[in-house]
């Protein structure tokens, strides 16, 4: 073959190869491979909300807050681009930030935010990113309620939600706008787009066996609700019998109840005075993560079969699945104000530990805010 022709073919091959995308350059592949999450953390009275890279522990963002009077309320939109905080002492304050730049987008002063001294949560951002529910309490009048922020228009709705017959609702929501309030002995389906003059959004009430609610989780399509709790007011989850997991399907008039002692095949008390009881559902709805004291279980949500069980030397704070469902994140308290982040692979079940000493935050009371969201 003539030398000039060989050179021409080589040049043509190099030119064409530069036009062929590699595996990580196909549409969507780069984003999938480079997808990154931030973990938002606040410790009680830490006076800051931080976002860290859960892989390295590096602090990515810090927002100064006024949480000395009570637990911070915080939420992050599903795209990770907007952060909402509720703080303040004698006067309450709701702020909306650009997550990437920390630029203040909107601010509202209002009265009577809940000054919870525990680990909350005191706000709930609906999964469709349209409403922020802010728990309020007029201490002088001993009156509870919920203020509602229209997130898109950045204004409070003229009428809030009155918690009639419910001392302290736990909220769960789905991307289709479904909203459920779980109360002592019943759950309530709510319709946030049918406000009437009294601020009642109730579609219907469904009785449950759970008197003390620890945590709730709703599938992303709004069809299945899980409630973790007990039937008495002992205040020590997993210590008294029975320890309950309720499962409710939308549209049903009854709630299924399971004794977790039988489901998890455990005997005796499983929590201690420093324990935390919480639940989270994977983004695809196929797996449940349950934390109680130093224990964490991973369950198949359809069969409630235990897939994996971890027992740590000290209490674990509430679990959270990563947005892609590939990891479960939780925090373990080491004592003396020290903590570590636990990252568990959903596929291999392997644990990676990330020290958090460098954050300068005391998580002895647990993480007041523990939110996993896409990096902005």
Secondary structure, 3 states (H helix, E strand, C coil): CCHHHHHHHHHHHHHHHHHCCCHHHCCCHHHHHHCCEEEEEEECCCCEEEEEECCCCCEEEEEECCCCCCCCEEEECCCCCEEEEEEECCCEEEEEEECCCCCEEEEEEECCECCCCCCCCCEEECCCCCEEEEEEEECCCCEEEEEEEECCCCEECCCCECCCCCCCCEEEECCCCCEEEEECCEEEEECCCCCCCCCCCEEEEEECCCCEEEEEEECCCCCEEEEEEECCCCCCCCCCCCEEEEEEECCCCCCEEEEHHHHHCCCCCCCCCCCCEEEEECCCCCEEEEEECCEEEEEECCCCCEEEEEECCCCECCCEECCCCCEEEEEEEEECCEEEEEEEECCCCCEEEEECHHHCCCCCCCEEEEEEEECC
